[in-house]
Amino acid sequence: MALPTIRQLVYMIAVADTGRFNLAAERAHVSQPALSEQIAQLEHNLGAKLFERGRAGARLTPIGEEIVRRARKVMADIHELEDVVLAAEKNLGGLMRLGALPTVGPYLLPRVVPDLHAAYPNFRLYVREMRTIDLEARLRSGELDVILSTPPEEADGLMVEPLFEEPLKIGLPSDHRLAARQVITIEDLDGESILTLEAGHYLSERARRLAQAAHAQLLLDYEGTSLDGIRQMVGLGMGVSLFPALYVSSEMAGDPAVVVRNVVIDNASRWIALVWRASSPRTKDFLELAPRLRDRATALVSQVR
């Protein structure tokens, strides 16, 4: 049996992630016929069908799922060959591929990156914003070196460095019946309409739990793709929603259409951490980065009352 090539593994993972050969080809910067030919050759060499092809796209077969799982591990090891070299440099040298929650990264990293570049001129930070459910998969596959996210439920093979606890606030239309109150309780939200981000975000799960506990209505027909979108819908009077303190500090102070209040609910905060593979040789770099993120985030969060 001919061994799979690295190119074939990259293409296979791309198809598995996107569910379509054309999207996988775009992601891999190759023509679709070339990608399809490599996948077909891989299936021939392995003697197994890896994908079920149909109008709905490409779905992994049971054996395909196992092959992709192992391929991700292989690619993670390959990516770490470069990390071994980078780890030999002093301090934060070279390129670091960081994945970040879109509800955290845009409101923290711009406050930290300029100082990092000033302190470490050779440091380059490549940032990808992804949903919570996607960050861990990309980290484990080696596509990302480290992620800025909520701690994973299963941390097997990962290192987790807690950074800060971020309060969650509730945003209300400025003319809402509860706007005059400084603290909102779970009972106050009975019958309210709750707006949320699309599925796959940590905050969407928190909003679902809030709606269930408060006997409120979760507006699934109006799922937002960003906190800005949710804030605008709240300002239009479509409902109320949860907002993390970093976002409140950065974006909500000057919005006259929305008021922010403390909310008394279970788990009215979330932990944000740096997470990386335990096998990574760049642990020293991540531990160098962690206090810079922690100190800046803690200062910003403390400003939100």
ABEGO torsion letter per residue (X at the ends): XBBBBAAAAAAAAAAAAAGBAAAAAAAAGBBAAAAAAAAAAAAAAAGBBABBBBAAEBBBBAAAAAAAAAAAAAAAAAAAAAAAAAAABBEBBEBBBBBBBAAAAAAAAAAAAAAAAAABAABBBBBBBBBAAAAAAAAAAGABABBBBBBBABABGBBBBBABBBBBBBBBBAABAAAABABBBAAAABGBBBBBBBBGBAAAAAAAAAAAAAGBBBBAAABBABAAAAAAAAAAGAEBBBBBAAAAAAAAAABAABBBBBBBBBGABBBBBBBBBAABAAAAAAAAAAAAAAAAAAAAAAABX
